[in-house]
Amino acid sequence: MLMAALSISWYATIPFWPLLGAVLIGLLITMRVGKTSAHQPAILGVGVSALLSVLLFLDLNALHKPAGGGSGGHAALDFPAVLVSAPGDSTMQHAGDAQGVSGANRHANPPGITHTLFRWISLGQNGEWIDFNFYFDNLTAVMMIVVNLIGTLIFIYASGYMKDHHGHVERGYERFFAFLALFVFSMCILVLAGNFVVLYMGWELVGLCSYLLIGFYYPKPAAAAAAKKAFIVNRIGDFGFALGIFSLYLFLSPHYQPGENPLDYEVVFRHAAKLESWQVTTASLLLLCGALGKSAQFPLYVWLPDAMEGPTPVSALIHAATMVTAGVYMVARCGPLFAYSQVTLDVILFIGVFGALFAASMAMAQYDMKRILAYSTMSQLAFMFAGLASGAPDSAIFHLYTHAFFKALLFLTAGSVMHSMGGVIDLRQFSGLRSVMPSTYLQCLIGCLALAGFPLLAGFWSKDEIIHATLERNQLAGTLLLVTAFMTAYYTFRMFFLCFHGPLRTPPQAGDHPHDSPAVMLAPLWVLALGAVAAGFAGVAFSPGDGFLGFLKPHGFFHHYVEQSSIVKGAMHGGGGYGLMYLSAGIAIAGIGLAWVRYGQAPQTDPDAAMLGPLWRLWHVKYWVDEIYEAIFVAPARKLGQIFFATDRFGINGIVFSVAWIPRGVGTVLALSQRGALQGYALGTIAGMTLLLLLWNWAR
Amino acid sequence: MTLATYPLVSYAALLPEILLLAAGCIVLLFPAAASSERSPRAAWLTLLSLVGAILLLEFGPQMGFSLDGGSGLEFGRLSFFVRLSTLIVGVILTLVLWVQPDPREQNEFFSMMLFTLTGLMVLGSATDLVVLFLALELVSIPTYVMVALSRQNAKSLEAGTKYFYLGAMAAAITAYGFALLYGVCGTASLTGMQLRLTEIIANPAGNSLAFSIASLGLLLSLGGLLFKVSAVPFHFYVADVYQGAASAVAGLLGFVPKLAGFAAMFKILAACGWQTVSGGTFWVLWLVAALSMTIGNILALRQTNIKRMLGFSGVAHSGYMLVGLLVGPHGQGMIGDGAAAVLYYTVVYGIANLGAFAVLSVLRVRGESAETLRDIAGLLRRQPSLALLLSLAMFTLLGMPPTPGFWGKVGLFGSALSTATATGGEQQYWLIVLVLIGMVNTAIGAAYYLRVIAACLLYESDDPIDAVDRDAPRMGAVICGFLTLMFMFYPTALYEPGRAASSELIVAHSATAPSALSLAGVSSDRAIAGVPSTEYPITP
C-alpha cells in the first residue's frame, strides 16, 4: 500500500506526540519552568497528532477513491465492495443477503496494512511473535480523527476551564494536562493496535488514565469513590476481555501457518472462518464483556454516571473521544470475527436496544445536567451497538463520529454553565441563563438539537440510519429505538429549557454577575458546534434529481470510506427509507415540542414528577441498580475481603513470620563461617571442593 | 593436532582487544601528575578507547576485517556477545569509576581495568585451554589490584589481599583440572578435546581410567571457575571483598568475573559435549546451585550493610544462573535454552547490580560513603532520581515483573522445567525440585531487596544524606537504569544475541552420542543431526 503524502512511519508516530507532551510536562515541572504553561506541551502534542490523523485520513481516501468519480455519485447498488479478510461467507447470511457485496472486489484491496514497530514478545522458536505493531485502515483513520481532533479542542477548552475567574490555575493543573495527554496516547494505542495484545495494552492504559482523571479531585470522597468504581467495573469487563484474547489464542492455535503472529488482527480474521461456531461465540462473547465495560453498556454501565466527578473536560473526553468509544470500535474492528456468531449478534442487539431505552428512561428523571448527559451517552452508545448488531457497522461508526462532536459540545457547554454557576450543576438551582450566557445558550441549543436528531443536524443522519438498519433486522427492536429517539429529544430539551429558559435564577455560589466563558473556552466550542451542525453531511449522498429533500440520501462519502476497512457490512442498503426519515424527523420535533409545552417556562415544580408518580421516582432513583449491585455484589465481596484480610492477618502472617525466623536462625549459624579470617576461608573452600569430589565419586 | 597446523591468528579481528591493550599501556605510562581530580585524563582515554573498540567491533567486519579464527581464538556469536557486553558495561564502569581512585593512582587503576576487560574479551573468543587459562588470569589479576587500589584505607588492602590469595588458590585448582583434561585428551584445543572426550564417553568401560581422569579434570576445572562466579562453597570471600572495595569496584565484581566464569564453564562443558551433565557432575552442579541460592540468600538476609548484602545476593544469583548452566543449551524456556538464559541473566544482573553500586558510590553520609540501610533512609526526599534508580535496580534484582530480572528468572527456570518434562527419568524430579528451591529463594530474596527500597523510599533519617556532585557516576547510574528499562520493554534486544550465542555451544555431536546420558538426549534432534553450531536456526 502506498502512502501519498507521508510515509507510514510518520503515521506510526501519532500516539507518541501526546506521550511526548506528557513527558515534557513532567520535565518542565522538574525544571521549575512554571505550572501555568503546562497546557502548552499537551495541546501541541495532541495538535500534531490531529494534523497527522487528518493527513492519514486524506491519504487513505486518495488511495481508496473508486475509479470513475467522486464519492457522491454512487447509486445504492454499486458502492465499493465490503472488504472482508475472512474468506468464507456462508455464515454471513445472518446479516442479510450478500447482493450488496460484489465478489470481484472482495480481495481487490487489502483492508489495511500492519506496520511493525518492533518485534516484541517471542512465543518460542517457531517464529511466532507478538509484535508491537499498528494496523492502518480507514476505520483507524476515522477513529484517529475523532480522538485527536476532538481531543485537541477539549484540551484548548480545558486550558481555560482549569483556571478560575482571575486566571489563577487550579491545583494540579500540570498533573491534569499530563494525564489528559496520556489519556489520548492510550486511546491512540488502543485504536492503532495491530494485534490483540497491543489492543489490550491500550485498553488497560485507557482504564488507568480514566481512573487517574476521574479521581483528579482525589481529596473529595465522591471523586475517589467514582474513580475506584470506574476502575473496578472496567476491570470486571477487562477480565472477560482478557479471557477472550486467551480463548482466541487457544482456539486458533491449530489453524496457524508457521510464521504467522497468532494474535495479529489479520491472522485472526483470516482464520476466523475455520473456527467452530461455539468457539466463535465463546470468544466473541468474552471480548464483548470488555466492550460492555469500556462502552458503559448494561450491565456494566454503572461507572459512567459517576464519572462526572472528574473535571468536565475529562467527562467530555471520556464521553466523546476516548474510552467509551473503545468498545464500539473494538466490536466494529472485530466484525470479521463477530459476524460468525449469530448468538453474539443477538446478544449485542438485545443489549443495545434494551440499554438505549433503559438509559433514556433514567435520563428523563434527573436534575444533574452532567448526569443527564451521561445517561444520554449510554443511550447513544447503545444505539451504536444496535447498529453493529444489525449489520450496519458503518452507520454505527458514523454515529460514533457525529456523536463525538455534539456530545463533546454538550459536555463542554455544561462545563461552561458549571464554571459560571460556581460549580453548581443542579437544574433546580438555576434557570433562565439565556440572557446572561448568550453564546453558551446558542452552542448548547445546537448540541441539543443535534442530539435530539433534529433534521439535517449531525445526529439526525446517523441515528436515522441505525434505526433503519435495526428495523430491517427486527421490527420490534427498531420500534423501541424509535421510542427511545422520542425520549431522547424530550429529555434533552427538558434539560435545555430548565437551564436556559424561564426566569433568571442563579445560586449564591455563582456570585453576582454570571457571564459567558472567556474566548479560549468559547472558540473550541464554536468549532464543535460547526461539527455538530455539519458533520452529518459527510455521510450524505447528494444526488440531484430525486426531488425536494429527496436528494439527501443517507449513505454517502463517509460510509464508502469506512467500508474500506476490516468492518463487515451487511446488506443494509443506503437508499430508500425516506418514509422513515420523515418519521424520525417528526418524532424529534414532537419530542422537542412536548418538552417545550411542559418545561418551556422552567417551572419550579417538575410536572413529570407529579404526573408519572412512582414510575418517575423509579427512574429518578435509577431503578435502584446501584443499590442492588451494592447488595448483591459489593457487600458480599466486602465481607469476603474482610474474611481474607482476617485470614491473612492472623493466619498467614503468623505462619510467615514464624517461617521467616528459620532463615534468620540459619543465617546466624552460617554467619559464624564469615568471620574474616583468610585461613578459615581457604579451609572452607578446600573442604567444600573435597566434599564435591566425594559427592561426584558417590554419584557417578 | 600440533601447533604447526594452527592457522595464524588474524590480527584484524583482534583489533578491539589490541586497542584496549594499547590504551591500557598508554594510560599506565602517563606522568603521574597528568591526571588530576579536575581533569581525569586516564578516565577520558579509557572511555575513548572503549568507545573506539565498540565501533571496531561493530563495524570492523564491514570494513573488511576478517573474523576467522586463529590459534586458539574463534570469533563467533558467543564471542561477539561476550565482547560487546563487556565493552558496553566497560563504558558504564568507566563513568562510574571516574573519580573513584586517588588522583595519584588513577593511571594504574584505569589501565588495570582495561586489562581486565581485555582479558574478558579474549576469554569470549578462546577455543584453547591455554588461551582460556591465560585469559582467565588476565581477567582476575587486575581485579585484585583494583580492589586494593580502589580506596585509601586498610580495609581495601585487606580485601584485595584476601581476594588475591583465594583467587590464586582457585586458579591453581582450575589449572590442575585443565592439566588433567589436557593429559587425557592429548590436545589443548577445545574442538580436539571434544572429539576425544566423545570417544571416551561413548565407551566408558573400555576407557575407565581415561573416563575417570577426564571427569575429575572437568570437575576440578569447574571448581576453580565456580570461585569466579562466587558459588558456594567458594563464596567465603564475597562479603569481605565487596565491603572492602569501593562501591563502584564492587559493581565491577558483579559482572566481569561472573561473565568470565560462566563463559569459561560453557566452553569447558561444551567441549565435554554437555554429556557429563549427567551422573556425578549433574549432582555436583545441582548441589552447588541449590546451596548457592539458599546460603547466599540466607546470609544476605542478615546484613544491614548494603554492600555485604549485595555481595551475598550475588552468590544467590550465581545459584539461579547455575540452574541454567545445568540445563545447558537444552530446553525451550521463554528466552530460549538454558545457556541463552544464563547469558541474558548475566548481563541483566550485571547491569542492575552495577546500577545499585553506582548509586551507592555517589552517596555520602557525613562525608563517608553510604553503606548501610540506615545511611540511605530518606533518600527519596533528598535525591529523588537516585532513589528511584536504586529502587529500579533492586526490583530488577528481586525479579519483579516486568523488570528484566523477572524475564531472566522465567528464562532460567522455564528452560529447566521444559527440559525436565522432556527428559523423564529420576533427574526430572530433581530438576523440578531445584526450580522449586529457586522460587522459595526468590521469595526470601524479596525480603532484603524490599528492605532497601523501603529504606530509601519510605523512611526518614536524621543524618542528611548527600551525593557527590559529579556528573560521570550519575551518568553511569542513569545508563544502567536506562538499559534496565530498555530490556524491560524490549527484551528481544538481549534475547536474540544470547540465543544466537548459545546455539554455538552445541558442538557437533557425533552420531554415536550415548543415549544413556539423559540430558544430552533432549537436544538430540538438534545435536545428533551433526549440524555444526552455526546451522542452528535462529528466529529472525
Interface residues (C-beta under 8 A of the other chain):
Chain A: F118 R119 W120 S122 G124 Q125 N126 G127 W129 A660 P663 R664 V666 G667 T668 L670 A671 S673 Q674 G676 L678 G680 Y681 A682 G684 T685 I686 A687 G688 M689 L691 L692 L693 L695 W696 N697 W698 A699 R700
Chain B: T161 K162 Y165 L166 M169 A170 I173 S215 L216 L219 G223 F227 V232 P233 F234 F236 Y237 A239 D240 G279 G280 T281 F282 W283 V284 L287 V288 I295 N297 I298 L299 L301 R302 Q332 M334 G336 I444 A447 Y490 T492 Y495 P537 T539 P540
